[in-house]
């Protein structure tokens, strides 16, 4: 399955945006004063809850992706292999029956002998 260019572009933009935000934090382009946490504990709790919810949702999606990759079958199951063998056998029988019908239709019917 190929991923479209739009998906690559969206992920690329997200990564670039996150790198820019990280560089801005490291260079102190913007800072959040520690006093704001002490001054508004409700905002701090809401930020923690939001971060936790986003982390849990992300972990669930990553878990679903990894488990789908691990559990994805690489080939046919034994049941499917048996069904494919049975299909091949039935096709062979069908071919033989049709060949027999063709032979019967070419031969004239046997004449009855008088006693």
DATA-V273612 format. One record per backbone hydrogen bond with DSSP energy under -1.0 kcal/mol. NH is the residue of the N-H (numbers start at 1). CO is the residue of the C=O. E is the energy in kcal/mol with one decimal. If there is no record, write none. Layout:
((NH,CO,E) (NH,CO,E))
This chain:
((8,4,-1.7) (9,5,-2.8) (10,6,-2.5) (11,7,-2.6) (12,8,-2.5) (13,9,-2.6) (14,10,-2.1) (15,11,-2.5) (16,12,-2.4) (17,13,-2.5) (18,14,-2.3) (19,15,-2.3) (20,16,-2.4) (21,17,-2.3) (22,18,-2.3) (23,19,-2.5) (24,20,-2.3) (25,21,-2.0) (26,22,-2.5) (27,23,-2.4) (29,24,-2.4) (36,33,-1.2) (38,34,-1.3) (39,35,-2.5) (40,36,-1.8) (44,40,-1.4) (45,41,-2.5) (46,42,-2.5) (47,43,-2.3) (48,44,-2.2) (49,45,-2.6) (50,46,-2.7) (51,47,-2.5) (52,48,-2.4) (53,49,-2.7) (54,50,-2.5) (55,51,-2.3) (56,52,-2.6) (57,53,-2.5) (58,54,-2.3) (59,55,-2.4) (60,56,-2.3) (61,57,-2.3) (62,58,-2.5) (63,59,-2.5) (64,60,-2.6) (65,61,-2.3) (66,62,-2.6) (67,63,-2.6) (68,64,-2.2) (69,65,-2.0) (70,66,-2.4) (71,67,-2.7) (81,77,-2.5) (82,78,-2.2) (83,79,-2.3) (84,80,-2.2) (85,81,-2.1) (86,82,-2.6) (87,83,-2.2) (88,84,-2.1) (89,85,-2.4) (90,86,-2.6) (91,87,-2.3) (92,88,-2.0) (93,89,-2.5) (94,90,-2.6) (95,91,-2.3) (96,92,-2.4) (97,93,-2.6) (98,94,-2.5) (99,95,-2.2) (100,96,-2.4) (101,97,-2.3) (102,98,-2.1) (103,99,-2.1) (104,100,-2.2) (105,101,-2.0) (106,102,-1.1) (107,103,-1.6))
